[in-house]
Amino acid sequence: MTLSTLLGTHAAAGFDAPLALLSACHQRISRQCATLQRLPAHLAAHGADEAARQAAGQVIRYFETAGHQHHQDEEEDLFPALFEAMAGSDAVCLHDMRARIVREHREFDAAWHTLRAQLVALTEGDAAALDPRSVEDFALRHQHHIDFEEGELLPLAARLLSDAQLQAIGQAMRTRRGV
């Protein structure tokens, strides 16, 4: 069975399928990182033209909203439900997984703070503001993080969480987004 089958990503990812929605968010994060990775070459060839400024603005908007909400979904909803599902079990692995993911989220926040300032300068026309190494580091860290969550966290959640827990997570995600 593939992860997409396990998570139900063959159907529309929505709040009724929160694990599929988290996986779909990973895909959107990857697309935003790919946009970031294309920007340095574009800037070298075209400067801070309208396309570069718009792309930078879209990346900023994504990571300031959906990207941030995704971390909250995992930290505030998914992990508490997983710990509840593992009550009475040896949850050392889950504690380690949570510690790693939360640590990486904090590292992303710090890296984003620096990258965001560069992208804001780019939206204002400064083609030299974007550091290609910062972009590459940000994108690679996200890809490793996504690979871990897709390979370890989401399959674990799919096995352990009840339908009621998944519904509660989906409702919390819906509320967080004001839907």
C-alpha positions as CSV (number, residue, x, y, z in Angstrom):
1,M,0.0,0.0,0.0
2,T,1.4,3.4,-0.9
3,L,1.4,6.4,1.4
4,S,-1.1,8.2,-0.8
5,T,-3.5,5.2,-0.6
6,L,-3.0,5.0,3.2
7,L,-3.6,8.7,3.7
8,G,-6.4,8.9,1.2
9,T,-4.7,11.5,-1.0
10,H,-6.3,9.9,-4.0
11,A,-9.5,11.8,-2.9
12,A,-9.7,15.5,-2.5
13,A,-7.6,16.5,0.5
14,G,-9.8,18.5,2.9
15,F,-10.6,18.9,6.5
16,D,-12.5,15.6,6.5
17,A,-9.2,13.9,5.7
18,P,-6.6,15.8,7.8
19,L,-3.7,13.5,7.2
20,A,-4.2,13.9,3.4
21,L,-4.5,17.6,3.9
22,L,-1.2,17.7,5.8
23,S,0.4,15.7,3.0
24,A,-1.0,18.1,0.4
25,C,0.5,21.0,2.4
26,H,3.8,19.2,2.1
27,Q,3.4,19.3,-1.7
28,R,2.6,23.0,-1.6
29,I,5.6,23.7,0.7
30,S,7.8,21.9,-1.8
31,R,6.4,24.0,-4.7
32,Q,7.1,27.2,-2.8
33,C,10.6,26.0,-2.1
34,A,11.1,25.2,-5.8
35,T,10.0,28.8,-6.6
36,L,12.6,30.0,-4.2
37,Q,15.2,27.9,-5.7
38,R,14.5,29.3,-9.2
39,L,14.7,32.9,-8.0
40,P,18.5,33.3,-7.9
41,A,19.0,32.3,-11.5
42,H,16.0,34.5,-12.6
43,L,17.5,37.4,-10.7
44,A,20.9,36.9,-12.3
45,A,19.3,36.9,-15.8
46,H,16.5,39.5,-15.3
47,G,17.1,41.4,-12.1
48,A,14.3,42.2,-9.8
49,D,11.7,42.4,-12.5
50,E,7.9,42.2,-11.9
51,A,7.9,38.4,-12.1
52,A,10.6,38.1,-9.4
53,R,8.9,40.6,-7.2
54,Q,5.6,38.8,-7.6
55,A,7.1,35.4,-6.9
56,A,8.8,36.7,-3.8
57,G,5.5,38.2,-2.6
58,Q,3.7,34.9,-3.1
59,V,6.3,32.9,-1.2
60,I,6.1,35.4,1.7
61,R,2.3,35.2,1.8
62,Y,2.4,31.4,1.7
63,F,4.9,30.9,4.5
64,E,3.3,33.6,6.6
65,T,-0.1,31.9,6.5
66,A,-0.5,28.3,5.4
67,G,3.1,27.4,6.2
68,H,2.8,28.7,9.7
69,Q,-0.7,27.1,10.1
70,H,0.8,23.7,9.0
71,H,3.3,23.7,11.9
72,Q,0.5,24.6,14.3
73,D,-1.6,21.7,12.9
74,E,1.1,19.3,13.7
75,E,2.2,20.6,17.0
76,E,-1.1,21.6,18.5
77,D,-3.4,18.9,17.1
78,L,-1.6,15.9,15.5
79,F,0.9,15.2,18.3
80,P,-1.5,15.5,21.2
81,A,-3.9,13.1,19.4
82,L,-1.0,10.7,18.8
83,F,0.0,10.8,22.4
84,E,-3.5,10.1,23.4
85,A,-3.7,7.2,21.0
86,M,-0.5,5.8,22.5
87,A,-1.7,6.0,26.1
88,G,-0.3,3.1,28.0
89,S,2.2,2.3,25.3
90,D,5.9,3.0,25.1
91,A,5.9,6.4,23.5
92,V,9.6,7.0,23.6
93,C,9.8,6.9,19.8
94,L,6.9,9.4,19.5
95,H,8.5,11.7,22.0
96,D,11.7,11.7,20.0
97,M,9.8,12.2,16.8
98,R,7.9,15.2,18.3
99,A,11.1,16.7,19.6
100,R,12.8,16.5,16.2
101,I,9.9,18.0,14.4
102,V,9.3,20.8,16.8
103,R,13.1,21.6,16.8
104,E,13.1,21.7,13.0
105,H,10.0,23.9,13.0
106,R,11.9,26.4,15.3
107,E,14.9,26.2,13.0
108,F,12.6,26.9,10.0
109,D,11.2,29.9,11.8
110,A,14.7,31.3,12.4
111,A,15.8,30.7,8.8
112,W,12.5,32.2,7.6
113,H,13.1,35.4,9.5
114,T,16.3,35.9,7.6
115,L,14.9,34.8,4.2
116,R,11.8,36.8,4.6
117,A,13.8,40.0,5.0
118,Q,15.6,39.2,1.8
119,L,12.4,38.5,0.0
120,V,10.8,41.7,1.2
121,A,13.9,43.6,-0.1
122,L,13.4,41.8,-3.4
123,T,9.7,42.8,-3.6
124,E,11.0,46.3,-3.3
125,G,13.3,45.9,-6.2
126,D,16.7,44.9,-4.6
127,A,17.9,42.0,-6.9
128,A,21.0,41.5,-4.8
129,A,19.1,41.0,-1.5
130,L,18.5,37.3,-2.0
131,D,21.3,35.0,-0.8
132,P,21.3,31.8,-2.9
133,R,22.8,29.8,0.0
134,S,20.0,30.8,2.3
135,V,17.5,29.8,-0.3
136,E,19.1,26.4,-0.9
137,D,19.5,25.7,2.8
138,F,15.9,26.6,3.5
139,A,14.6,24.4,0.6
140,L,16.9,21.4,1.5
141,R,15.9,21.5,5.1
142,H,12.3,21.5,4.2
143,Q,12.7,18.6,1.8
144,H,14.4,16.5,4.5
145,H,11.7,17.4,7.0
146,I,8.9,16.6,4.5
147,D,10.5,13.2,3.7
148,F,10.6,12.4,7.4
149,E,7.0,13.4,8.0
150,E,5.8,11.6,4.9
151,G,7.8,8.5,5.7
152,E,7.4,8.3,9.4
153,L,4.9,10.7,11.0
154,L,1.9,10.5,8.7
155,P,2.0,6.7,8.3
156,L,2.2,6.3,12.1
157,A,-0.8,8.7,12.5
158,A,-2.8,6.8,9.9
159,R,-2.3,3.6,11.8
160,L,-2.9,4.9,15.3
161,L,-5.6,7.6,15.1
162,S,-9.3,6.8,15.3
163,D,-11.9,8.3,13.1
164,A,-13.0,10.5,16.0
165,Q,-9.5,11.8,16.5
166,L,-9.1,12.5,12.9
167,Q,-12.4,14.4,12.8
168,A,-11.3,16.5,15.8
169,I,-8.0,17.3,14.1
170,G,-9.8,18.3,10.9
171,Q,-12.1,20.5,12.9
172,A,-9.2,22.2,14.6
173,M,-7.5,22.8,11.3
174,R,-10.8,24.2,9.9
175,T,-11.1,26.5,12.9
176,R,-7.5,27.7,12.7
177,R,-8.1,28.8,9.1
178,G,-11.5,30.5,10.0
179,V,-13.4,28.1,7.7
